Amino acid sequence: MSLKPVMRPADGRFSCGPTKKRPGWSWEALAGAPLGRTHRGGIPKIRLAQAIEQTGALLEIPDDYKVFITPASDTGAMEGAMWSMLGGRPVDVFATDEFGRRWLIDAVEELKPQGLRTFDAPYGSAPDYSQVNFDHDVIFTWNATASGVKIANGDWIADDREGLTFCDATSAAFAMDLPWSKLDITTFSWQKCMGGEAQHGIAILSPRARQRLREFRPSWPVPRILQWFEAGDETAKIYEGSTINTPSLMCTEDYIDALNWGAREGGVSALIARTKANAAALDAWVQKTDWIEYLAHDPATRSETSVTLKYAAHAVEGLDQAAQWELSRKIAHVLEREEAAYDIIPHPKAPAGFRIWCGPTVDADDLTALGPWLDWAFEEMKANAV
């Protein structure tokens, strides 16, 4: 048996959502939250408008794009985009994990637009984007949180497209370089890359997307919580901090704190650099470890945020998926007990292994310290595997 490591990660929170708070966070960050106030005016309305303005500034979105806050996290944002804007053109949906398949299922089973085509890839692989038709609306996930597969770049997206591009960027925004000119509707949540509290999402609309909202109404009824039609108005109050439903002012304050931290770090380029350094720190351990490997087999499409790992076949020979999952649970339990790592179990529908967040709020030193603990726990638990 190997010796238990001496050095623990200073912070063992490696959950892929909600993710770790920014370095140095404390409850004092929320001291200025205007709690017990209406969100419709005064300081609370100013805070909401500040969150919108700082989002656009930190992400360096083009001046002619617009940002607003949505209910129900990234799920609410993507659902709102689809229910309010699809139906006028055929639709191509690309999916590669459980979350991308939610949008695919919505299209297939609920909205059922004419000319629907679906492209679904197994965990660890990217869909075949060469099959896309840009006369259609196109839905895709920039980084598949559950499978650790990302889109390498936006070169495949046509500049002269007729349809709109719908991009779920929830585990990519603030951590990966997003080509804004290629994206018409972009969504993400506060609780992913910036470590904000859950509940709220963000939508970013291109001029073409806002034109769609002005000129088109879908044939299906749209619940109020998913209605974006007012966002077609260039002077809509939704772009100034008005929200579809009541927001949490505590969560808003926390998101602003995260945005302020990102600006102090040096902006989005610095956050991307932090993410790459984190992924490199974990990769240094993966490359020298013979019992683990990446679920995403192509390095070009391997996520730097939601890094998803599986067991090397030889290391779990004789163990079926159920036994491998039991092994992962035991390893995760012992690491949590040792306060070395929290919440590293993969999505339940992914293969057994581990999912480790390497987004910008994590520190590379903690990922370096994690590797020896994973080795120790694997050796300890493998000896007792079913």
C-alpha positions as CSV (number, residue, x, y, z in Angstrom):
1,M,0.0,0.0,0.0
2,S,1.2,3.5,-0.8
3,L,1.6,6.1,1.9
4,K,-1.1,8.7,2.4
5,P,0.0,12.0,0.9
6,V,1.0,14.8,3.3
7,M,0.0,17.9,1.4
8,R,-3.7,18.4,0.8
9,P,-5.3,20.8,-1.6
10,A,-5.9,24.1,0.2
11,D,-9.4,24.0,-1.1
12,G,-10.8,20.6,-2.2
13,R,-13.9,21.9,-4.0
14,F,-13.8,20.5,-7.5
15,S,-17.5,20.4,-8.2
16,C,-18.6,21.0,-11.8
17,G,-21.6,23.0,-10.6
18,P,-22.2,24.9,-8.5
19,T,-18.5,25.5,-8.7
20,K,-16.0,26.9,-6.3
21,K,-16.3,30.5,-5.2
22,R,-13.6,32.9,-6.4
23,P,-10.3,32.9,-4.4
24,G,-10.6,34.9,-1.2
25,W,-14.4,34.9,-1.2
26,S,-16.2,35.4,2.2
27,W,-19.6,36.3,3.4
28,E,-18.5,39.9,3.6
29,A,-18.8,40.0,-0.2
30,L,-22.6,40.0,0.2
31,A,-22.7,42.7,2.9
32,G,-23.9,45.4,0.5
33,A,-26.8,43.3,-1.0
34,P,-30.0,45.4,-0.9
35,L,-32.1,42.6,0.7
36,G,-35.7,43.1,1.5
37,R,-36.1,45.6,-1.3
38,T,-38.1,45.4,-4.5
39,H,-36.2,44.6,-7.6
40,R,-38.2,47.0,-9.7
41,G,-36.5,50.2,-8.7
42,G,-33.9,52.0,-6.7
43,I,-30.6,50.4,-5.7
44,P,-31.8,46.8,-6.5
45,K,-32.6,47.8,-10.1
46,I,-29.2,49.5,-10.3
47,R,-27.5,46.3,-9.1
48,L,-29.2,44.3,-11.8
49,A,-28.2,46.7,-14.5
50,Q,-24.7,46.6,-13.1
51,A,-24.6,42.8,-13.4
52,I,-25.7,43.1,-17.1
53,E,-23.2,45.9,-17.9
54,Q,-20.3,44.2,-16.3
55,T,-21.1,40.8,-17.9
56,G,-20.8,42.4,-21.4
57,A,-17.7,44.3,-20.4
58,L,-15.8,41.3,-18.9
59,L,-16.8,39.1,-21.8
60,E,-15.9,41.8,-24.3
61,I,-19.0,41.2,-26.3
62,P,-19.6,43.5,-29.4
63,D,-21.3,46.8,-28.9
64,D,-24.3,45.8,-31.0
65,Y,-25.0,42.7,-28.9
66,K,-27.3,42.9,-25.8
67,V,-27.4,41.1,-22.5
68,F,-30.2,40.3,-20.1
69,I,-30.9,38.1,-17.0
70,T,-33.1,35.0,-17.3
71,P,-34.8,32.8,-14.7
72,A,-33.9,29.2,-14.0
73,S,-30.1,29.2,-14.7
74,D,-28.8,28.1,-18.1
75,T,-31.7,25.7,-18.5
76,G,-34.2,28.6,-18.3
77,A,-32.1,30.6,-20.7
78,M,-31.8,27.9,-23.4
79,E,-35.5,26.9,-23.0
80,G,-36.5,30.5,-23.3
81,A,-34.4,30.9,-26.5
82,M,-35.8,27.7,-28.1
83,W,-39.5,28.2,-27.1
84,S,-39.5,31.9,-28.1
85,M,-37.4,31.8,-31.3
86,L,-37.6,28.4,-33.1
87,G,-40.2,27.5,-35.6
88,G,-39.5,29.8,-38.6
89,R,-36.8,27.6,-40.1
90,P,-35.7,24.0,-40.1
91,V,-33.5,23.2,-37.1
92,D,-30.2,21.2,-36.7
93,V,-29.5,20.1,-33.1
94,F,-26.1,18.8,-32.1
95,A,-25.6,17.0,-28.8
96,T,-22.9,15.1,-27.0
97,D,-24.0,14.7,-23.4
98,E,-27.0,14.7,-21.1
99,F,-27.4,18.4,-21.1
100,G,-27.1,18.9,-24.8
101,R,-29.6,16.1,-25.2
102,R,-32.1,18.1,-23.1
103,W,-32.3,20.6,-25.9
104,L,-32.5,17.8,-28.5
105,I,-35.4,16.2,-26.6
106,D,-37.2,19.5,-26.3
107,A,-37.0,19.9,-30.0
108,V,-38.0,16.3,-30.8
109,E,-40.7,15.7,-28.2
110,E,-42.1,19.2,-27.4
111,L,-41.6,21.8,-30.1
112,K,-41.4,19.5,-33.1
113,P,-40.4,22.2,-35.7
114,Q,-40.6,21.3,-39.4
115,G,-37.3,20.1,-40.9
116,L,-35.8,19.0,-37.6
117,R,-32.5,17.1,-37.8
118,T,-30.5,15.7,-34.9
119,F,-26.9,14.8,-34.5
120,D,-26.1,12.9,-31.3
121,A,-22.6,11.8,-30.3
122,P,-21.7,9.3,-27.6
123,Y,-20.0,10.4,-24.4
124,G,-16.3,11.3,-25.2
125,S,-16.9,12.2,-28.8
126,A,-18.0,15.3,-30.7
127,P,-20.9,15.4,-33.2
128,D,-20.1,15.7,-36.9
129,Y,-20.5,19.4,-37.3
130,S,-19.6,19.1,-41.1
131,Q,-23.2,17.9,-41.5
132,V,-24.6,21.3,-40.5
133,N,-26.9,23.3,-42.8
134,F,-26.7,27.0,-42.0
135,D,-29.9,27.7,-43.8
136,H,-31.3,26.2,-40.7
137,D,-31.3,27.4,-37.1
138,V,-28.5,25.5,-35.3
139,I,-28.3,24.5,-31.6
140,F,-25.1,23.3,-30.0
141,T,-23.3,23.2,-26.7
142,W,-19.8,24.8,-26.6
143,N,-18.6,22.7,-23.7
144,A,-20.4,19.5,-22.7
145,T,-20.2,19.6,-19.0
146,A,-21.1,15.9,-18.4
147,S,-18.7,14.5,-21.1
148,G,-15.8,16.9,-21.1
149,V,-16.0,17.5,-24.8
150,K,-15.7,21.1,-26.2
151,I,-15.9,22.7,-29.5
152,A,-12.4,23.5,-30.6
153,N,-13.2,26.7,-32.4
154,G,-15.8,28.5,-34.4
155,D,-14.3,28.0,-37.9
156,W,-17.1,25.6,-38.9
157,I,-19.8,28.3,-38.4
158,A,-20.6,30.2,-41.5
159,D,-20.4,34.0,-41.5
160,D,-23.1,34.2,-44.2
161,R,-25.6,31.9,-42.4
162,E,-29.3,32.4,-42.9
163,G,-30.3,30.7,-39.7
164,L,-29.5,31.6,-36.2
165,T,-26.9,29.9,-34.0
166,F,-28.1,28.9,-30.5
167,C,-25.0,28.3,-28.2
168,D,-25.2,26.8,-24.7
169,A,-22.0,28.2,-23.3
170,T,-22.6,27.6,-19.6
171,S,-19.3,25.9,-18.8
172,A,-17.4,27.8,-21.4
173,A,-18.2,31.5,-20.9
174,F,-15.4,33.3,-19.0
175,A,-13.1,30.3,-19.4
176,M,-12.9,29.7,-23.2
177,D,-12.5,32.0,-26.2
178,L,-16.0,32.5,-27.7
179,P,-16.2,33.9,-31.3
180,W,-19.1,36.3,-30.8
181,S,-19.6,37.0,-34.5
182,K,-20.4,33.4,-34.9
183,L,-23.0,33.3,-32.1
184,D,-26.5,34.7,-32.3
185,I,-27.9,33.5,-29.0
186,T,-25.5,32.6,-26.2
187,T,-26.6,31.4,-22.8
188,F,-24.9,30.5,-19.5
189,S,-25.5,30.4,-15.7
190,W,-24.0,32.3,-12.8
191,Q,-23.1,29.1,-11.0
192,K,-20.7,27.8,-13.5
193,C,-17.4,29.4,-14.5
194,M,-17.6,32.4,-12.1
195,G,-18.7,30.4,-9.1
196,G,-21.8,32.5,-8.5
197,E,-24.9,31.3,-6.8
198,A,-27.5,29.3,-8.7
199,Q,-31.0,30.3,-10.0
200,H,-30.1,32.8,-12.7
201,G,-29.0,32.7,-16.3
202,I,-27.7,35.1,-18.9
203,A,-28.7,35.5,-22.5
204,I,-26.6,37.4,-25.0
205,L,-28.4,38.3,-28.3
206,S,-26.9,39.4,-31.6
207,P,-28.7,42.0,-33.8
208,R,-30.0,39.1,-36.0
209,A,-31.5,37.4,-33.0
210,R,-33.3,40.5,-31.8
211,Q,-34.7,40.9,-35.4
212,R,-36.1,37.4,-35.1
213,L,-37.9,38.3,-31.9
214,R,-39.4,41.4,-33.6
215,E,-40.5,39.7,-36.8
216,F,-41.5,36.2,-35.8
217,R,-43.9,34.4,-33.4
218,P,-43.8,30.6,-33.1
219,S,-47.0,28.6,-33.6
220,W,-46.9,27.0,-30.2
221,P,-48.0,28.7,-27.0
222,V,-45.1,29.9,-24.9
223,P,-45.3,30.0,-21.1
224,R,-44.7,33.5,-19.6
225,I,-41.5,32.3,-17.9
226,L,-40.0,31.5,-21.3
227,Q,-41.2,34.5,-23.3
228,W,-38.5,36.6,-24.7
229,F,-40.6,38.6,-27.2
230,E,-40.0,42.0,-25.4
231,A,-36.2,41.5,-26.0
232,G,-36.9,42.3,-29.7
233,D,-37.4,45.9,-28.7
234,E,-34.0,47.7,-28.9
235,T,-34.9,49.9,-25.9
236,A,-36.5,47.1,-23.9
237,K,-36.3,47.5,-20.1
238,I,-35.1,43.9,-19.9
239,Y,-31.7,45.2,-21.0
240,E,-31.7,47.6,-18.1
241,G,-32.3,45.2,-15.3
242,S,-36.0,44.4,-15.5
243,T,-36.4,40.7,-15.2
244,I,-39.1,38.2,-16.3
245,N,-39.6,37.1,-12.7
246,T,-38.3,38.1,-9.2
247,P,-34.5,37.7,-9.0
248,S,-32.5,37.0,-5.9
249,L,-30.7,40.2,-4.9
250,M,-28.3,38.2,-2.8
251,C,-27.4,36.0,-5.8
252,T,-27.1,39.2,-7.8
253,E,-24.6,40.7,-5.3
254,D,-22.6,37.5,-5.3
255,Y,-22.4,37.5,-9.2
256,I,-21.3,41.1,-9.2
257,D,-18.6,40.2,-6.7
258,A,-17.4,37.5,-9.0
259,L,-17.4,39.9,-12.0
260,N,-15.4,42.4,-10.0
261,W,-12.9,39.7,-9.2
262,G,-12.6,38.7,-12.9
263,A,-11.9,42.3,-13.8
264,R,-9.2,42.6,-11.1
265,E,-7.6,39.4,-12.4
266,G,-7.1,41.1,-15.7
267,G,-10.3,40.4,-17.6
268,V,-11.5,37.4,-19.7
269,S,-8.1,36.7,-21.2
270,A,-6.7,36.3,-17.7
271,L,-9.6,34.0,-16.7
272,I,-8.9,31.9,-19.8
273,A,-5.2,31.7,-18.9
274,R,-6.1,30.6,-15.3
275,T,-8.3,27.9,-16.7
276,K,-5.6,26.6,-19.1
277,A,-3.1,26.6,-16.3
278,N,-5.5,24.6,-14.1
279,A,-6.1,22.0,-16.9
280,A,-2.4,21.8,-17.5
281,A,-1.8,21.0,-13.8
282,L,-4.3,18.2,-13.9
283,D,-3.0,17.0,-17.2
284,A,0.5,16.6,-15.8
285,W,-0.8,14.0,-13.4
286,V,-3.0,12.3,-16.0
287,Q,0.0,11.9,-18.4
288,K,2.1,10.1,-15.8
289,T,-0.8,7.9,-14.4
290,D,-1.4,4.6,-16.0
291,W,-4.8,3.8,-14.3
292,I,-6.7,6.8,-15.6
293,E,-7.3,8.5,-19.0
294,Y,-9.5,11.2,-20.5
295,L,-13.0,10.3,-21.6
296,A,-12.6,12.8,-24.5
297,H,-10.2,10.9,-26.7
298,D,-9.4,13.8,-29.1
299,P,-7.1,16.5,-27.5
300,A,-8.6,19.2,-29.8
301,T,-12.0,18.7,-28.3
302,R,-11.0,18.0,-24.7
303,S,-12.5,20.4,-22.2
304,E,-10.3,22.6,-20.0
305,T,-13.2,23.2,-17.5
306,S,-15.2,20.1,-16.9
307,V,-12.4,17.6,-17.2
308,T,-13.9,14.1,-17.4
309,L,-11.8,11.0,-16.7
310,K,-12.4,7.3,-17.0
311,Y,-10.5,4.2,-15.9
312,A,-7.9,2.7,-18.1
313,A,-9.2,-0.7,-19.2
314,H,-6.3,-2.7,-17.8
315,A,-6.7,-1.0,-14.4
316,V,-10.3,-2.2,-13.9
317,E,-10.1,-5.5,-15.8
318,G,-12.8,-7.8,-14.5
319,L,-15.0,-5.0,-13.2
320,D,-18.2,-4.1,-15.0
321,Q,-19.6,-0.6,-15.1
322,A,-21.6,-1.1,-11.9
323,A,-18.4,-2.2,-10.1
324,Q,-16.4,0.6,-11.6
325,W,-19.1,3.1,-10.4
326,E,-18.9,1.6,-6.9
327,L,-15.2,2.0,-7.0
328,S,-15.6,5.7,-8.0
329,R,-18.0,6.3,-5.2
330,K,-15.7,4.7,-2.6
331,I,-12.7,6.8,-3.8
332,A,-14.8,10.0,-3.7
333,H,-16.1,9.1,-0.2
334,V,-12.6,8.5,1.2
335,L,-11.3,11.7,-0.4
336,E,-14.2,13.7,1.1
337,R,-13.5,12.1,4.5
338,E,-9.9,13.2,4.2
339,E,-10.9,16.7,3.1
340,A,-8.8,16.3,0.0
341,A,-11.6,16.5,-2.7
342,Y,-15.3,17.1,-2.8
343,D,-17.9,16.3,-5.5
344,I,-15.7,14.6,-8.1
345,I,-18.2,11.9,-9.2
346,P,-19.1,12.1,-12.9
347,H,-22.7,12.7,-14.2
348,P,-24.8,9.6,-13.4
349,K,-25.2,8.8,-17.1
350,A,-21.5,9.1,-17.9
351,P,-19.0,6.2,-17.7
352,A,-17.5,5.6,-14.3
353,G,-14.4,7.7,-13.4
354,F,-14.1,11.2,-12.2
355,R,-15.1,14.8,-13.2
356,I,-12.9,17.5,-12.0
357,W,-13.6,21.2,-12.4
358,C,-10.6,23.3,-13.7
359,G,-12.4,26.6,-14.3
360,P,-10.9,30.0,-13.4
361,T,-11.9,30.1,-9.8
362,V,-9.9,27.0,-9.0
363,D,-6.1,27.3,-8.2
364,A,-3.6,25.2,-10.1
365,D,-1.7,24.3,-6.9
366,D,-4.8,22.6,-5.6
367,L,-5.0,20.5,-8.7
368,T,-1.4,19.6,-8.5
369,A,-1.9,18.4,-4.9
370,L,-5.0,16.4,-5.9
371,G,-3.2,13.9,-8.1
372,P,-1.3,12.0,-5.3
373,W,-4.5,11.8,-3.3
374,L,-6.3,10.2,-6.2
375,D,-3.5,7.7,-6.6
376,W,-3.5,6.8,-2.9
377,A,-7.3,6.4,-2.8
378,F,-7.4,4.3,-6.0
379,E,-4.8,1.9,-4.6
380,E,-6.6,1.7,-1.3
381,M,-10.1,1.2,-2.7
382,K,-9.1,-1.0,-5.7
383,A,-7.8,-3.7,-3.3
384,N,-11.4,-4.0,-1.9
385,A,-13.2,-3.5,-5.2
386,V,-16.2,-5.8,-5.9
